[in-house]
C-alpha cells in the first residue's frame, strides 16, 4: 500500500494506534481494488502470456525457453510494484493444472472432470413429476 494511504485504515486499541502496511482482504471492496491493480500492472501482458484473477496468476507459454522469458517479465513487473508471491503456493514449468475450477492444458481450457461428474451421472427423469 502507498504510505500516504495507511492513515485511512488506522485502528485504535487501548495501548496505541495501528495501521496496515499491506492491504487487508477483510475490508469492503478490497477484492475489486486488488483486481484493478493487477489489471493495471499486467496491462500489456494479460491475454498474451498472463492470466490474472485477483490473487491467482497463470503464466502461459509455447515453449520452455519462452516460459522462462515470460516468467522473468512477470517477476520484473511484480518487483517493480513491490508485490510478493508465496513460494509455497507456486508451481513452475507444468503442462497443465487447475485454475478457477477449470483444467488448463497445453491444448486449451477444459471443464474440470470432477465438476462434470454430477451431470454425467445424472439419471433421466422417469415420471412426469420428476420432469
DSSP file (Angstrom, degrees, kcal/mol; ACC not computed):
  #  RESIDUE AA STRUCTURE BP1 BP2  ACC     N-H-->O    O-->H-N    N-H-->O    O-->H-N    TCO  KAPPA ALPHA  PHI   PSI    X-CA   Y-CA   Z-CA
    1    1 A X              0   0    0      0, 0.0     2,-0.2     0, 0.0     5,-0.1   0.000 360.0 360.0 360.0 150.8    0.0    0.0    0.0
    2    2 A X    >>  -     0   0    0      1,-0.1     3,-1.6     2,-0.0     4,-0.7  -0.521 360.0-129.9 -69.1 135.4    1.1    3.6   -0.6
    3    3 A X  T 34 S+     0   0    0      1,-0.3     3,-0.5    -2,-0.2     4,-0.4   0.772 106.9  60.6 -62.4 -25.9    2.3    5.1    2.7
    4    4 A X  T 34 S+     0   0    0      1,-0.2     3,-0.3     2,-0.1    -1,-0.3   0.768 104.3  50.7 -70.1 -24.2    0.1    8.1    2.2
    5    5 A X  T X4 S+     0   0    0     -3,-1.6     3,-1.5     1,-0.2     4,-0.4   0.604  86.2  86.0 -88.8 -12.8   -3.0    5.8    2.3
    6    6 A X  G >< S+     0   0    0     -4,-0.7     3,-1.5    -3,-0.5    14,-0.4   0.860  82.1  59.2 -57.8 -38.9   -2.0    4.0    5.5
    7    7 A X  G >  S+     0   0    0     -4,-0.4     3,-1.0    -3,-0.3    -1,-0.3   0.706  92.9  68.3 -66.8 -18.3   -3.7    6.5    7.8
    8    8 A X  G <  S+     0   0    0     -3,-1.5    -1,-0.3     1,-0.3    -2,-0.2   0.696 104.8  41.5 -74.6 -18.1   -7.0    5.9    6.1
    9    9 A X  G <  S+     0   0    0     -3,-1.5    11,-0.5    -4,-0.4    -1,-0.3  -0.218  83.4 143.7-122.2  43.7   -7.2    2.5    7.6
   10   10 A X  E <   -A   19   0A   0     -3,-1.0     2,-0.3     9,-0.2     9,-0.2  -0.552  28.7-165.5 -78.4 143.8   -5.9    3.2   11.1
   11   11 A X  E     -A   18   0A   0      7,-2.9     7,-3.1    -2,-0.2     2,-0.4  -0.968   7.6-141.3-131.6 154.4   -7.4    1.3   14.0
   12   12 A X  E     +A   17   0A   0     -2,-0.3     2,-0.3     5,-0.2     5,-0.2  -0.905  18.1 174.4-119.6 136.6   -7.1    2.1   17.7
   13   13 A X        -     0   0    0      3,-2.5     3,-0.1    -2,-0.4    -2,-0.0  -0.771  51.8 -86.9-125.3 178.8   -6.8   -0.2   20.7
   14   14 A X  S    S+     0   0    0     -2,-0.3     3,-0.1     1,-0.2    -2,-0.0   0.856 122.9  39.1 -55.9 -40.1   -6.2    0.8   24.4
   15   15 A X  S    S-     0   0    0      1,-0.2     2,-0.3    -3,-0.0    -1,-0.2   0.820 123.6 -23.0 -84.8 -31.4   -2.4    1.0   24.2
   16   16 A X        -     0   0    0     -3,-0.1    -3,-2.5     2,-0.0     2,-0.4  -0.952  60.8 -90.6-164.8 176.3   -1.8    2.6   20.8
   17   17 A X  E     -A   12   0A   0     -2,-0.3     2,-0.3    -5,-0.2    -5,-0.2  -0.863  40.4-171.9-103.0 141.6   -2.9    3.4   17.2
   18   18 A X  E     -A   11   0A   0     -7,-3.1    -7,-2.9    -2,-0.4     2,-0.3  -0.924   9.6-171.3-131.5 156.7   -2.0    1.0   14.4
   19   19 A X  E     -A   10   0A   0     -2,-0.3     2,-0.2    -9,-0.2    -9,-0.2  -0.980  30.9-100.6-143.7 158.4   -2.3    0.9   10.6
   20   20 A X        -     0   0    0    -11,-0.5   -11,-0.1   -14,-0.4     3,-0.1  -0.533  15.7-164.9 -80.2 139.9   -1.8   -1.7    8.0
   21   21 A X  S    S+     0   0    0     -2,-0.2     2,-0.3     1,-0.1    -1,-0.1   0.739  83.0  34.0 -88.1 -30.2    1.4   -1.9    5.9
   22   22 A X  S    S-     0   0    0    -16,-0.0     2,-0.4   -20,-0.0    -1,-0.1  -0.831 103.8 -85.7-122.1 162.2   -0.2   -4.2    3.4
   23   23 A X        -     0   0    0     -2,-0.3     2,-0.3    -3,-0.1    -2,-0.0  -0.532  41.1-140.7 -71.9 120.2   -3.8   -4.3    2.1
   24   24 A X    >   -     0   0    0     -2,-0.4     3,-0.9     1,-0.1     6,-0.1  -0.631   3.1-143.8 -80.4 138.7   -6.0   -6.4    4.4
   25   25 A X  T 3  S+     0   0    0     -2,-0.3     6,-0.2     1,-0.2     5,-0.1   0.432  89.2  75.8 -84.1   3.1   -8.6   -8.5    2.5
   26   26 A X  T 3  S+     0   0    0      4,-0.1    -1,-0.2     2,-0.1     2,-0.2   0.557  74.0  97.3 -87.4  -7.5  -11.3   -8.1    5.1
   27   27 A X  S X  S-     0   0    0     -3,-0.9     3,-1.7     1,-0.1     4,-0.3  -0.559  88.4 -93.0 -84.8 146.2  -12.1   -4.5    4.1
   28   28 A X  T 3  S+     0   0    0      1,-0.2    -1,-0.1    -2,-0.2    -2,-0.1  -0.279 106.0   7.3 -58.4 137.6  -15.0   -3.8    1.8
   29   29 A X  T 3> S+     0   0    0     -4,-0.1     4,-2.2     1,-0.1    -1,-0.2   0.525  86.6 125.2  68.6  10.6  -14.2   -3.7   -2.0
   30   30 A X  H <> S+     0   0    0     -3,-1.7     4,-3.1     1,-0.2     5,-0.2   0.902  70.6  55.4 -65.4 -38.3  -10.6   -4.8   -1.5
   31   31 A X  H  > S+     0   0    0     -4,-0.3     4,-2.3     1,-0.2    -1,-0.2   0.929 111.0  43.2 -58.9 -46.5  -11.1   -7.7   -3.9
   32   32 A X  H  > S+     0   0    0      2,-0.2     4,-2.1     1,-0.2    -1,-0.2   0.885 114.9  50.2 -67.0 -38.8  -12.2   -5.4   -6.7
   33   33 A X  H  X S+     0   0    0     -4,-2.2     4,-2.1     2,-0.2    -2,-0.2   0.924 111.3  48.2 -64.8 -44.1   -9.5   -2.9   -5.9
   34   34 A X  H  X S+     0   0    0     -4,-3.1     4,-2.6     1,-0.2    -2,-0.2   0.899 110.5  51.5 -64.2 -40.9   -6.8   -5.6   -5.9
   35   35 A X  H  X S+     0   0    0     -4,-2.3     4,-2.5    -5,-0.2    -1,-0.2   0.901 109.1  50.9 -62.5 -40.1   -8.1   -6.9   -9.3
   36   36 A X  H  X S+     0   0    0     -4,-2.1     4,-1.9     2,-0.2    -1,-0.2   0.890 110.0  50.2 -63.5 -39.8   -8.0   -3.4  -10.7
   37   37 A X  H  X S+     0   0    0     -4,-2.1     4,-2.6     2,-0.2    -2,-0.2   0.937 111.3  47.9 -62.8 -46.9   -4.4   -3.1   -9.5
   38   38 A X  H  X S+     0   0    0     -4,-2.6     4,-2.4     1,-0.2    -2,-0.2   0.891 109.7  53.3 -63.2 -39.3   -3.4   -6.4  -11.1
   39   39 A X  H  < S+     0   0    0     -4,-2.5    -1,-0.2     1,-0.2    -2,-0.2   0.891 112.3  44.9 -62.7 -38.9   -5.1   -5.4  -14.4
   40   40 A X  H >< S+     0   0    0     -4,-1.9     3,-1.0     1,-0.2    -2,-0.2   0.893 112.4  51.5 -70.8 -39.9   -3.1   -2.2  -14.4
   41   41 A X  H 3< S+     0   0    0     -4,-2.6     3,-0.3     1,-0.2    -2,-0.2   0.927 120.5  32.5 -62.6 -45.1    0.2   -3.9  -13.5
   42   42 A X  T >X S+     0   0    0     -4,-2.4     4,-2.3     1,-0.2     3,-1.1  -0.036  79.5 131.3-104.2  30.3   -0.1   -6.6  -16.2
   43   43 A X  T <4 S+     0   0    0     -3,-1.0    -1,-0.2     1,-0.3    -2,-0.1   0.859  76.1  41.2 -52.0 -44.3   -1.9   -4.4  -18.8
   44   44 A X  T 34 S+     0   0    0     -3,-0.3    -1,-0.3    -4,-0.2    -2,-0.1   0.607 120.4  42.2 -82.8 -11.5    0.4   -5.3  -21.7
   45   45 A X  T X>>S+     0   0    0     -3,-1.1     4,-2.3     3,-0.1     5,-1.7   0.644  79.0 109.6-112.3 -17.7    0.7   -9.0  -20.9
   46   46 A X  B 3<5S+b   50   0B   0     -4,-2.3     5,-0.2     1,-0.3    -7,-0.0  -0.419  94.5  11.1 -63.6 129.9   -2.9  -10.1  -19.9
   47   47 A X  T 345S+     0   0    0      3,-2.5    -1,-0.3    -2,-0.2     4,-0.1  -0.069 123.4  67.8  91.8 -33.0   -4.2  -12.3  -22.7
   48   48 A X  T <45S-     0   0    0     -3,-1.0    -2,-0.2     2,-0.2    -3,-0.1   0.947 132.1 -26.0 -83.5 -55.4   -0.8  -12.6  -24.4
   49   49 A X  T  <5S+     0   0    0     -4,-2.3    11,-2.2     1,-0.2     2,-0.4   0.347 123.9  62.0-141.8   4.3    1.2  -14.6  -21.8
   50   50 A X  E   < -bC  46  59B   0     -5,-1.7    -3,-2.5     9,-0.2     2,-0.4  -0.995  49.4-168.7-137.1 141.1   -0.5  -13.9  -18.4
   51   51 A X  E     - C   0  58B   0      7,-2.4     7,-2.7    -2,-0.4     2,-0.4  -0.999  15.5-171.5-124.7 134.3   -4.0  -14.5  -17.0
   52   52 A X  E     + C   0  57B   0     -2,-0.4     2,-0.3     5,-0.2     5,-0.2  -0.986  17.6 173.0-130.9 132.7   -4.9  -12.9  -13.7
   53   53 A X  E >   - C   0  56B   0      3,-2.6     3,-2.9    -2,-0.4     2,-0.4  -0.880  69.1 -65.2-136.9 107.6   -7.9  -13.3  -11.4
   54   54 A X  T 3  S-     0   0    0     -2,-0.3   -16,-0.0     1,-0.3    -1,-0.0  -0.342 123.5  -9.0  49.0-102.9   -7.5  -11.4   -8.1
   55   55 A X  T 3  S+     0   0    0     -2,-0.4     2,-0.5    -3,-0.1    -1,-0.3   0.287 115.4  96.5-107.1  12.5   -4.5  -13.3   -6.5
   56   56 A X  E <   -C   53   0B   0     -3,-2.9    -3,-2.6     2,-0.0     2,-0.4  -0.886  51.8-177.0-100.4 130.8   -4.3  -16.2   -9.0
   57   57 A X  E     -C   52   0B   0     -2,-0.5     2,-0.5    -5,-0.2    -5,-0.2  -0.993   8.3-172.5-132.9 126.0   -1.7  -15.7  -11.7
   58   58 A X  E     -C   51   0B   0     -7,-2.7    -7,-2.4    -2,-0.4     2,-0.6  -0.981   8.3-159.5-121.2 127.8   -1.0  -18.0  -14.6
   59   59 A X  E     -C   50   0B   0     -2,-0.5     2,-0.4    -9,-0.2    -9,-0.2  -0.934  15.4-167.1-104.6 120.6    1.9  -17.6  -17.0
   60   60 A X        +     0   0    0    -11,-2.2     2,-0.3    -2,-0.6    -2,-0.0  -0.899  11.9 166.7-115.3 137.9    1.3  -19.4  -20.3
   61   61 A X        -     0   0    0     -2,-0.4     3,-0.1     1,-0.1     6,-0.1  -0.962  39.1-132.3-146.7 159.1    3.9  -20.0  -22.9
   62   62 A X  S    S+     0   0    0     -2,-0.3     2,-0.3     1,-0.1    -1,-0.1   0.762  89.7  16.5 -84.5 -27.9    4.5  -22.1  -26.0
   63   63 A X  S  > S-     0   0    0      1,-0.1     4,-2.3     0, 0.0     5,-0.1  -0.904  78.9-107.8-140.9 167.3    8.0  -23.4  -25.2
   64   64 A X  H  > S+     0   0    0     -2,-0.3     4,-2.1     2,-0.2     5,-0.2   0.892 119.4  50.7 -65.8 -39.6   10.2  -23.8  -22.1
   65   65 A X  H  > S+     0   0    0      2,-0.2     4,-1.9     1,-0.2    -1,-0.2   0.919 112.6  46.4 -63.9 -43.1   12.5  -21.0  -23.3
   66   66 A X  H  > S+     0   0    0      1,-0.2     4,-2.6     2,-0.2    -2,-0.2   0.872 109.3  56.2 -65.6 -36.4    9.6  -18.7  -23.9
   67   67 A X  H  X S+     0   0    0     -4,-2.3     4,-2.6     2,-0.2    -2,-0.2   0.906 106.1  49.6 -62.8 -42.1    8.2  -19.6  -20.5
   68   68 A X  H  X S+     0   0    0     -4,-2.1     4,-2.2     2,-0.2    -1,-0.2   0.918 112.0  48.1 -63.2 -43.3   11.5  -18.6  -18.8
   69   69 A X  H  X S+     0   0    0     -4,-1.9     4,-2.0     1,-0.2    -2,-0.2   0.901 112.3  49.3 -63.7 -40.4   11.4  -15.2  -20.6
   70   70 A X  H  X S+     0   0    0     -4,-2.6     4,-2.4     2,-0.2    -2,-0.2   0.892 109.8  51.4 -66.4 -39.3    7.7  -14.7  -19.7
   71   71 A X  H  X S+     0   0    0     -4,-2.6     4,-3.1     2,-0.2     5,-0.2   0.901 108.0  52.1 -63.8 -40.5    8.5  -15.6  -16.0
   72   72 A X  H  X S+     0   0    0     -4,-2.2     4,-2.3     1,-0.2    -1,-0.2   0.918 110.4  49.0 -60.4 -42.7   11.3  -13.0  -16.0
   73   73 A X  H  X S+     0   0    0     -4,-2.0     4,-2.1     2,-0.2    -2,-0.2   0.915 113.2  46.4 -62.7 -43.5    8.9  -10.4  -17.3
   74   74 A X  H  X S+     0   0    0     -4,-2.4     4,-2.7     2,-0.2    -2,-0.2   0.924 113.0  48.8 -66.1 -45.0    6.3  -11.3  -14.7
   75   75 A X  H  X S+     0   0    0     -4,-3.1     4,-2.5     1,-0.2    -1,-0.2   0.880 110.1  52.4 -63.1 -37.3    8.8  -11.3  -11.9
   76   76 A X  H  X S+     0   0    0     -4,-2.3     4,-2.4    -5,-0.2    -1,-0.2   0.924 111.1  47.1 -62.2 -44.4   10.1   -7.9  -13.1
   77   77 A X  H  X S+     0   0    0     -4,-2.1     4,-1.6     2,-0.2    -2,-0.2   0.924 112.6  48.8 -64.6 -44.7    6.6   -6.5  -13.0
   78   78 A X  H  <>S+     0   0    0     -4,-2.7     5,-3.0     1,-0.2    -1,-0.2   0.917 113.7  46.9 -61.0 -42.9    5.9   -7.9   -9.6
   79   79 A X  H ><5S+     0   0    0     -4,-2.5     3,-1.4     3,-0.2    -1,-0.2   0.878 106.7  58.0 -65.7 -38.6    9.2   -6.4   -8.3
   80   80 A X  H 3<5S+     0   0    0     -4,-2.4    -1,-0.2     1,-0.3    -2,-0.2   0.863 112.9  39.4 -60.6 -36.9    8.5   -3.1   -9.9
   81   81 A X  T 3<5S-     0   0    0     -4,-1.6    -1,-0.3    -3,-0.1    -2,-0.2   0.194 114.6-114.6-100.2  15.5    5.3   -2.7   -7.9
   82   82 A X  T < 5 +     0   0    0     -3,-1.4     2,-0.3     1,-0.2    -3,-0.2   0.824  62.4 154.3  57.3  36.1    6.7   -4.2   -4.7
   83   83 A X      < -     0   0    0     -5,-3.0     2,-0.3    -6,-0.2    -1,-0.2  -0.713  28.2-153.7 -93.5 147.0    4.4   -7.2   -4.9
   84   84 A X        -     0   0    0     -2,-0.3     2,-0.3    -5,-0.0    -5,-0.0  -0.868   1.8-151.5-119.3 153.7    5.4  -10.5   -3.3
   85   85 A X        -     0   0    0     -2,-0.3     2,-0.8     5,-0.0     3,-0.1  -0.892  21.5-119.7-120.4 155.2    4.5  -14.1   -4.0
   86   86 A X    >   -     0   0    0     -2,-0.3     3,-1.7     1,-0.1     4,-0.3  -0.844  16.9-156.2 -93.7 111.6    4.3  -17.1   -1.7
   87   87 A X  G >  S+     0   0    0     -2,-0.8     3,-1.0     1,-0.3    -1,-0.1   0.773  90.9  63.7 -60.4 -26.2    6.7  -19.7   -2.9
   88   88 A X  G 3  S+     0   0    0      1,-0.2    -1,-0.3    -3,-0.1    -2,-0.0   0.752 105.8  44.9 -68.8 -23.0    4.7  -22.5   -1.2
   89   89 A X  G <  S+     0   0    0     -3,-1.7     2,-0.3     2,-0.0    -1,-0.2   0.383  96.5  98.6 -99.8   3.2    1.8  -21.7   -3.5
   90   90 A X    <   -     0   0    0     -3,-1.0     2,-0.4    -4,-0.3    -5,-0.0  -0.693  46.1-174.6 -98.0 144.4    3.8  -21.5   -6.7
   91   91 A X        -     0   0    0     -2,-0.3     2,-0.4     3,-0.0     3,-0.2  -0.997  11.2-164.4-133.8 131.9    4.2  -24.2   -9.3
   92   92 A X        +     0   0    0     -2,-0.4    -2,-0.0     1,-0.2     0, 0.0  -0.905  59.0  10.4-121.8 145.2    6.6  -23.7  -12.3
   93   93 A X  S    S+     0   0    0     -2,-0.4     2,-0.2     1,-0.2    -1,-0.2   0.777  79.2 147.9  69.3  31.5    7.1  -25.4  -15.6
   94   94 A X        -     0   0    0     -3,-0.2    -1,-0.2     1,-0.1     3,-0.1  -0.659  50.3-136.3 -97.3 156.0    4.0  -27.6  -15.6
   95   95 A X  S    S-     0   0    0     -2,-0.2     2,-0.3     1,-0.2    -1,-0.1   0.665  79.5 -21.8 -82.4 -17.4    2.0  -28.7  -18.7
   96   96 A X        +     0   0    0      9,-0.2     2,-0.3    10,-0.1     9,-0.2  -0.982  61.7 157.0-174.6 175.8   -1.4  -28.0  -17.1
   97   97 A X  E     -D  104   0C   0      7,-1.9     7,-3.8    -2,-0.3     2,-0.3  -0.973  47.0 -54.3 171.5-175.9   -3.3  -27.7  -13.9
   98   98 A X  E     +D  103   0C   0     -2,-0.3     2,-0.3     5,-0.2     5,-0.2  -0.682  43.5 172.4 -88.7 138.7   -6.4  -26.2  -12.2
   99   99 A X  E >  S-D  102   0C   0      3,-2.5     3,-1.5    -2,-0.3    -2,-0.0  -0.885  73.0 -21.2-146.9 113.5   -7.2  -22.5  -12.5
  100  100 A X  T 3  S-     0   0    0     -2,-0.3     3,-0.1     1,-0.3    -2,-0.0   0.835 127.3 -50.3  56.9  37.3  -10.5  -21.2  -11.2
  101  101 A X  T 3  S+     0   0    0      1,-0.3    11,-0.6    10,-0.1     2,-0.3   0.457 119.1 104.1  84.4   0.6  -12.2  -24.6  -11.3
  102  102 A X  E <  S-DE  99 111C   0     -3,-1.5    -3,-2.5     9,-0.1     2,-0.6  -0.780  71.9-118.9-111.5 158.5  -11.1  -25.3  -14.9
  103  103 A X  E     -DE  98 110C   0      7,-2.8     7,-3.1    -2,-0.3     2,-0.5  -0.870  23.6-155.5 -98.3 121.8   -8.4  -27.6  -16.2
  104  104 A X  E     +DE  97 109C   0     -7,-3.8    -7,-1.9    -2,-0.6     2,-0.2  -0.850  21.7 166.9 -96.2 128.9   -5.7  -25.8  -18.1
  105  105 A X        -     0   0    0      3,-2.2    -9,-0.2    -2,-0.5   -10,-0.0  -0.756  53.7 -96.4-128.4 178.2   -3.8  -28.0  -20.6
  106  106 A X  S    S+     0   0    0     -2,-0.2     3,-0.1     1,-0.1   -10,-0.1   0.664 122.7  50.6 -71.4 -13.2   -1.4  -27.3  -23.5
  107  107 A X  S    S-     0   0    0      1,-0.3     2,-0.2     0, 0.0    -1,-0.1   0.943 121.3 -63.1 -85.0 -58.9   -4.4  -27.6  -25.8
  108  108 A X        -     0   0    0     -5,-0.1    -3,-2.2     0, 0.0     2,-0.5  -0.835  65.4 -54.3-164.6-164.3   -7.0  -25.2  -24.3
  109  109 A X  E     -E  104   0C   0     -2,-0.2     2,-0.3    -5,-0.2    -5,-0.2  -0.879  56.8-172.7 -95.3 128.3   -9.1  -24.6  -21.2
  110  110 A X  E     -E  103   0C   0     -7,-3.1    -7,-2.8    -2,-0.5     2,-0.1  -0.846  29.0 -96.8-121.6 157.4  -11.2  -27.7  -20.4
  111  111 A X  E     -E  102   0C   0     -2,-0.3     2,-0.5    -9,-0.2    -9,-0.1  -0.431  46.2-103.4 -69.2 146.8  -14.0  -28.3  -17.9
  112  112 A X    >>  -     0   0    0    -11,-0.6     4,-1.5     1,-0.2     3,-0.7  -0.616  24.7-145.1 -72.6 120.0  -12.9  -29.9  -14.6
  113  113 A X  H 3> S+     0   0    0     -2,-0.5     4,-1.0     1,-0.2    -1,-0.2   0.816  97.2  58.8 -59.3 -31.5  -14.0  -33.6  -14.9
  114  114 A X  H 34 S+     0   0    0      1,-0.2     4,-0.4     2,-0.2    -1,-0.2   0.882 108.1  45.1 -64.8 -37.2  -14.8  -33.7  -11.1
  115  115 A X  H <4 S+     0   0    0     -3,-0.7     4,-0.4     1,-0.2     3,-0.4   0.766 112.1  52.2 -77.6 -25.1  -17.3  -31.0  -11.5
  116  116 A X  H  X S+     0   0    0     -4,-1.5     4,-2.5     1,-0.2     3,-0.3   0.640  87.6  83.7 -82.4 -15.1  -18.8  -32.6  -14.6
  117  117 A X  H  X S+     0   0    0     -4,-1.0     4,-2.4     1,-0.2    -1,-0.2   0.844  85.3  56.4 -60.5 -35.8  -19.3  -35.9  -12.9
  118  118 A X  H  4 S+     0   0    0     -4,-0.4     4,-0.4    -3,-0.4    -1,-0.2   0.916 111.5  42.2 -62.9 -43.6  -22.6  -34.9  -11.3
  119  119 A X  H >4 S+     0   0    0     -4,-0.4     3,-0.8    -3,-0.3    -2,-0.2   0.901 114.6  50.4 -71.0 -41.0  -24.1  -34.0  -14.7
  120  120 A X  H 3< S+     0   0    0     -4,-2.5    -2,-0.2     1,-0.2    -1,-0.2   0.891 114.0  45.0 -64.8 -38.9  -22.7  -37.1  -16.4
  121  121 A X  T 3< S+     0   0    0     -4,-2.4    -1,-0.2    -5,-0.2    -2,-0.2   0.453  86.1 118.1 -85.3  -0.4  -24.1  -39.4  -13.7
  122  122 A X    <   -     0   0    0     -3,-0.8     2,-0.2    -4,-0.4    -3,-0.0  -0.466  61.5-131.0 -71.9 136.0  -27.5  -37.7  -13.5
  123  123 A X        -     0   0    0     -2,-0.2     2,-0.1     1,-0.1    -1,-0.1  -0.544  22.3-107.8 -84.7 151.5  -30.4  -40.0  -14.4
  124  124 A X        -     0   0    0     -2,-0.2    -1,-0.1     1,-0.1     2,-0.1  -0.467  46.2 -91.7 -71.8 148.8  -33.1  -39.0  -16.9
  125  125 A X        -     0   0    0      1,-0.1    -1,-0.1    -2,-0.1     3,-0.1  -0.394  37.6-171.2 -63.4 138.0  -36.5  -38.2  -15.4
  126  126 A X        +     0   0    0     -2,-0.1     2,-0.3    -3,-0.1    -1,-0.1   0.694  64.0  39.0-103.9 -25.7  -38.7  -41.3  -15.3
  127  127 A X  S  > S-     0   0    0      1,-0.1     4,-1.2     0, 0.0     3,-0.1  -0.775  83.6-110.5-123.1 168.4  -42.1  -39.8  -14.3
  128  128 A X  T  4 S+     0   0    0     -2,-0.3     3,-0.2     1,-0.2    -1,-0.1   0.860 118.1  55.7 -64.5 -35.9  -44.0  -36.6  -15.1
  129  129 A X  T  4 S+     0   0    0      1,-0.2    -1,-0.2     2,-0.2    -4,-0.0   0.865 104.6  52.9 -66.4 -36.1  -43.4  -35.3  -11.6
  130  130 A X  T  4        0   0    0      1,-0.3    -1,-0.2    -3,-0.1    -2,-0.2   0.784 360.0 360.0 -69.8 -26.7  -39.6  -35.7  -12.0
  131  131 A X     <        0   0    0     -4,-1.2    -1,-0.3    -3,-0.2    -2,-0.2   0.504 360.0 360.0 -70.2 360.0  -39.7  -33.7  -15.2
